[in-house]
Amino acid sequence: MHELAVCQSLLEQVERIAADHGAQRVERILLRIGPLSGVEAPLLRNAYPLAAAGTIAEGATLDIEPAPVRVHCVTCGAETHAQPNRLLCGACGDWHTRLVSGDEMLLANLELTVPEEADAEDSG
């Protein structure tokens, strides 16, 4: 399953970030996934618990937001929303467009639990 490998790569990144911040646990992961990314959000959700088992992110909430498809028109210069299967300029209708967003999978936010002892040592 492709999404399992995607989850494993995501969790490697999450674990690096958590370690950099001295976190004990990951509480929440927020992803933004575009419809042109090649990643199916429902399959990713199903693969996540298996990939997260035994990691610092085990039990963390995985929230997924859709990323909009946006194009830049080469003809008129407008940046507009587009449909995944119809990348036309929303301003002039031309098909000479460049994809601006909609093909990404972005780790948008992490909520971490950091030990209170570290906070107390920093303030004392």
Backbone bond lengths (Angstrom), bond angles and torsions (degrees), N, CA, C in turn:
res aa  C-N    CA-C-N  psi(-1)  N-CA   C-N-CA  omega(-1)  CA-C   N-CA-C  phi
1 M - - - 1.454 - - 1.529 108.74 -
2 H 1.300 116.86 124.17 1.462 124.57 179.85 1.526 111.86 -59.55
3 E 1.319 117.50 -40.67 1.457 121.36 -176.68 1.524 112.37 -66.79
4 L 1.330 118.15 -29.38 1.465 120.59 176.13 1.528 110.16 -63.87
5 A 1.327 117.37 -44.56 1.464 121.09 177.10 1.531 110.62 -63.58
6 V 1.316 117.47 -38.04 1.469 121.56 177.59 1.531 109.16 -63.29
7 C 1.336 116.79 -44.39 1.476 120.88 177.78 1.526 111.84 -61.03
8 Q 1.314 116.30 -42.00 1.461 119.72 -179.68 1.531 110.77 -63.48
9 S 1.315 117.14 -41.49 1.477 120.51 177.20 1.523 110.81 -66.20
10 L 1.315 116.63 -41.74 1.460 121.37 177.70 1.524 110.13 -59.52
11 L 1.325 116.80 -45.69 1.461 120.56 -178.01 1.523 112.48 -67.75
12 E 1.321 118.14 -30.40 1.476 120.05 173.69 1.526 109.24 -62.15
13 Q 1.319 116.73 -43.77 1.463 121.02 178.47 1.529 110.56 -65.34
14 V 1.324 117.63 -43.98 1.462 122.20 179.35 1.530 110.30 -61.15
15 E 1.330 117.41 -43.41 1.465 120.32 -180.00 1.526 111.54 -64.66
16 R 1.331 118.19 -37.71 1.476 120.76 176.80 1.522 110.86 -63.24
17 I 1.318 116.65 -44.75 1.466 120.77 -179.85 1.529 110.06 -65.07
18 A 1.324 117.04 -44.05 1.467 120.85 179.40 1.532 110.43 -61.35
19 A 1.326 117.38 -42.79 1.469 120.92 178.51 1.525 110.94 -63.65
20 D 1.321 117.38 -39.92 1.468 121.54 179.02 1.529 111.80 -61.15
21 H 1.337 116.73 -28.72 1.456 121.44 -178.51 1.531 112.68 -101.58
22 G 1.327 117.55 4.33 1.459 121.28 179.16 1.519 113.45 66.01
23 A 1.313 116.80 30.13 1.468 121.57 -176.10 1.524 111.22 -74.65
24 Q 1.328 114.92 146.64 1.456 121.86 174.34 1.520 110.84 -88.39
25 R 1.339 114.37 -29.94 1.452 119.59 -172.03 1.530 109.95 -156.28
26 V 1.330 114.89 150.79 1.464 121.45 171.96 1.525 106.62 -101.01
27 E 1.326 116.71 125.11 1.461 121.80 -178.38 1.529 112.30 -92.67
28 R 1.336 115.74 -38.86 1.468 120.13 -173.80 1.514 109.94 -150.54
29 I 1.331 115.14 139.44 1.461 122.93 175.12 1.525 106.95 -121.53
30 L 1.327 116.12 127.30 1.464 120.90 176.86 1.524 108.99 -113.08
31 L 1.323 115.38 121.08 1.463 121.94 177.28 1.515 109.92 -112.74
32 R 1.323 115.63 147.54 1.463 121.63 169.01 1.520 106.28 -115.89
33 I 1.328 115.13 122.57 1.460 120.40 -176.43 1.518 109.46 -125.03
34 G 1.328 115.36 124.74 1.455 120.76 177.16 1.514 111.39 -83.67
35 P 1.333 116.73 153.05 1.464 120.27 -178.91 1.528 113.81 -66.93
36 L 1.325 117.81 -15.11 1.463 121.79 179.14 1.527 112.31 -100.91
37 S 1.333 117.76 11.40 1.469 122.09 -176.18 1.519 113.09 -76.51
38 G 1.325 116.90 -20.94 1.460 119.95 -175.59 1.517 112.65 85.96
39 V 1.336 116.80 5.43 1.464 121.97 179.68 1.525 108.28 -110.78
40 E 1.315 116.28 128.62 1.457 121.88 178.40 1.528 108.67 -93.21
41 A 1.331 116.66 114.36 1.467 121.13 -176.99 1.534 113.30 -55.99
42 P 1.335 120.70 -44.35 1.472 118.83 179.22 1.532 112.98 -62.29
43 L 1.326 116.94 -38.42 1.466 119.81 178.37 1.532 111.09 -69.19
44 L 1.336 116.11 -36.74 1.466 120.89 177.13 1.529 110.09 -63.09
45 R 1.334 116.41 -43.16 1.471 120.86 177.45 1.523 111.70 -59.81
46 N 1.334 116.48 -40.61 1.467 120.81 179.87 1.520 111.75 -69.38
47 A 1.323 117.91 -34.74 1.460 122.03 -178.27 1.530 112.13 -78.83
48 Y 1.322 117.28 -24.93 1.458 121.48 -173.17 1.539 114.03 -56.52
49 P 1.342 120.44 -49.77 1.476 118.68 -177.83 1.531 112.95 -59.38
50 L 1.310 116.98 -36.56 1.464 120.92 178.80 1.528 110.83 -66.82
51 A 1.325 116.50 -45.28 1.467 120.95 -179.32 1.527 111.68 -69.08
52 A 1.335 117.32 -33.57 1.469 121.33 -175.94 1.523 113.15 -82.46
53 A 1.319 118.16 -14.30 1.469 121.04 -178.03 1.525 110.69 -56.26
54 G 1.318 115.65 127.25 1.460 121.21 178.17 1.518 114.55 81.61
55 T 1.337 117.92 5.16 1.466 121.08 178.61 1.521 109.68 -106.12
56 I 1.304 116.13 173.30 1.464 122.44 177.48 1.531 111.00 -65.44
57 A 1.330 116.64 -16.97 1.467 121.72 -179.10 1.525 113.03 -98.58
58 E 1.337 117.00 5.76 1.468 118.92 178.47 1.523 108.97 -60.21
59 G 1.312 116.95 128.83 1.460 121.63 -179.55 1.517 114.37 85.93
60 A 1.325 118.19 -6.14 1.464 120.58 178.29 1.524 109.79 -69.31
61 T 1.320 115.54 148.58 1.458 121.63 175.79 1.521 108.63 -76.35
62 L 1.327 116.01 132.24 1.457 121.43 175.19 1.514 107.86 -106.99
63 D 1.331 116.88 110.00 1.461 122.33 176.98 1.521 108.66 -105.06
64 I 1.317 115.21 136.45 1.464 120.82 -178.57 1.519 108.77 -125.16
65 E 1.333 115.45 123.72 1.466 121.80 175.28 1.521 108.38 -108.49
66 P 1.325 116.84 141.75 1.466 118.42 175.66 1.533 110.45 -75.53
67 A 1.322 116.25 139.64 1.463 121.59 174.48 1.526 107.37 -96.36
68 P 1.318 117.55 135.52 1.463 119.31 -177.37 1.526 112.25 -73.14
69 V 1.320 114.72 153.42 1.461 120.45 172.36 1.526 106.72 -88.14
70 R 1.344 115.01 120.65 1.469 121.21 178.71 1.518 108.38 -128.52
71 V 1.327 114.36 142.49 1.460 120.56 179.28 1.522 110.08 -127.06
72 H 1.328 114.87 153.46 1.465 122.64 172.40 1.520 106.45 -108.87
73 C 1.319 115.98 126.98 1.457 120.96 -178.55 1.525 110.29 -85.11
74 V 1.319 115.62 125.03 1.461 121.22 178.56 1.527 110.16 -70.94
75 T 1.319 117.52 -30.29 1.463 122.54 -176.36 1.525 112.66 -76.13
76 C 1.347 117.54 -53.70 1.473 119.57 -174.97 1.529 113.61 -106.27
77 G 1.336 117.62 -10.75 1.460 120.97 177.28 1.515 115.36 85.15
78 A 1.326 118.34 -0.39 1.471 121.31 -178.94 1.524 110.89 -74.42
79 E 1.337 115.19 151.07 1.456 121.01 170.79 1.523 106.61 -114.77
80 T 1.328 116.21 119.51 1.454 120.70 -173.57 1.520 111.50 -138.26
81 H 1.339 114.96 165.83 1.470 121.17 172.28 1.518 108.66 -71.27
82 A 1.322 115.63 152.63 1.464 121.39 177.41 1.517 108.74 -143.90
83 Q 1.303 116.07 166.00 1.455 122.16 175.70 1.524 108.52 -89.56
84 P 1.333 118.15 145.53 1.467 120.50 -178.30 1.529 114.02 -55.62
85 N 1.294 117.63 -32.11 1.465 120.32 -179.08 1.520 112.65 -104.36
86 R 1.333 116.55 13.54 1.471 121.49 -177.90 1.526 108.73 -152.61
87 L 1.317 116.52 81.59 1.465 121.96 -173.37 1.530 111.89 -85.63
88 L 1.312 115.07 55.86 1.465 121.58 -179.88 1.522 110.18 -94.73
89 C 1.330 115.80 152.96 1.464 121.57 176.45 1.526 108.67 -66.44
90 G 1.318 116.08 129.94 1.459 120.65 178.54 1.514 112.71 -75.18
91 A 1.336 117.97 -14.98 1.467 121.37 -179.01 1.528 111.80 -90.72
92 C 1.344 116.85 -50.32 1.469 119.51 -174.99 1.530 113.57 -113.65
93 G 1.329 117.61 -9.86 1.461 121.20 178.10 1.511 115.08 82.65
94 D 1.335 118.22 2.35 1.467 121.16 -178.03 1.534 110.52 -71.52
95 W 1.302 115.26 154.78 1.469 120.99 179.38 1.525 112.36 -97.54
96 H 1.317 119.35 -1.33 1.469 122.72 177.13 1.529 108.80 -82.54
97 T 1.307 115.66 79.51 1.463 120.63 -176.93 1.520 110.62 -125.33
98 R 1.326 114.38 161.37 1.467 122.67 175.78 1.526 106.96 -122.58
99 L 1.318 116.52 131.33 1.455 121.47 -178.90 1.529 110.02 -68.00
100 V 1.330 116.71 127.81 1.460 122.72 179.00 1.530 109.98 -100.95
101 S 1.323 116.94 -42.13 1.464 121.13 177.55 1.519 109.33 -153.46
102 G 1.332 114.05 162.89 1.452 120.36 179.29 1.512 112.71 122.79
103 D 1.344 116.20 -10.13 1.465 119.68 179.28 1.532 111.96 -111.26
104 E 1.325 117.12 13.12 1.459 120.51 -174.42 1.521 112.81 -102.24
105 M 1.330 114.11 157.47 1.458 123.10 164.03 1.520 104.26 -125.23
106 L 1.322 115.98 112.04 1.450 122.04 -170.97 1.521 110.80 -119.40
107 L 1.323 116.18 128.67 1.464 121.12 171.21 1.526 105.67 -77.30
108 A 1.328 116.39 101.43 1.454 121.52 -171.50 1.524 113.26 -86.18
109 N 1.356 117.43 -33.96 1.458 119.45 -175.59 1.523 110.31 -161.13
110 L 1.318 115.41 146.76 1.463 122.87 172.89 1.520 108.32 -128.19
111 E 1.323 116.02 137.87 1.455 120.74 170.71 1.520 106.67 -110.18
112 L 1.331 115.82 122.22 1.462 122.62 -173.54 1.521 110.75 -117.97
113 T 1.319 116.33 150.89 1.461 122.09 169.44 1.522 106.84 -101.79
114 V 1.332 114.83 118.85 1.462 121.73 -179.30 1.528 107.27 -109.17
115 P 1.334 118.28 137.02 1.476 120.55 -178.06 1.525 111.93 -57.36
116 E 1.340 115.45 139.44 1.462 120.55 179.95 1.520 112.07 -69.93
117 E 1.343 117.76 -27.29 1.476 120.25 179.04 1.515 110.97 -58.69
118 A 1.315 116.72 -37.86 1.464 120.04 179.54 1.516 109.71 -65.87
119 D 1.351 117.85 -37.63 1.464 121.40 177.78 1.520 109.91 -66.54
120 A 1.337 117.25 -41.94 1.460 120.99 -178.59 1.520 110.84 -67.01
121 E 1.333 118.21 -39.65 1.469 121.02 179.08 1.523 110.46 -65.74
122 D 1.338 116.87 -36.86 1.461 119.61 -179.33 1.520 111.73 -68.32
123 S 1.344 117.55 -33.63 1.450 119.48 -177.33 1.535 112.61 -88.83
124 G 1.325 118.02 -12.22 1.468 121.44 -174.70 1.418 113.46 -100.69
